[in-house]
Structures are given as structure tokens and as C-alpha cells.
Amino acid sequence: MVREGPAQPAPPPRQPEPYPAEKARGGAIILDSSLKRGIFIAGLVGAVVLVVVLGLFSLKG
């Protein structure tokens, strides 16, 4: 394979189109079933329990 001329630099990467701010705002948590509600509440409770347990372990050290 023979090159016809000097190597050309790579083209600059394409920038993605900016996402409109109107679409990015207004997120909502949709908990339309009891399973989704239970998982959400369990996650909140789990986070609180984790903070309390880590706090207790840090006091003993």
C-alpha cells in the first residue's frame, strides 16, 4: 500500500446537539404501583439505617 501524500490530521470530534432546558426540567418520581413504592421506601429506610450504623461504629473507634 502506497500513500499518495502526507498523513492528514483526524477531524475534530462532533459535538452533540445541546439538550433543551425545557425538556431537562420537571423530573418526577412515578410510584404508580405498590412494588415501586415499597422499593423506594426501603431504599430511603436503608440509607437512614446505614448512616446510623456507620455513626455508631465511628463512635466506638
Phi, psi and omega in degrees: 000128182245132179276139182280333183204188180292157180295140179264145177292153180293145178293151180296149180294145180287136177274133178291154178296138179293142180279129183296140182296331180296326180278335184281338183269164171082031177293147180225144174270119183256110180246074187271354178231159181293330177295315179296319178297317181296317179295320179296312180296319179298323177294318178296314179296318179299321178295318179294316179298319179299317179297317180295315181296315178295325177294321179292320179292327180286334178286330182284337184284000000 
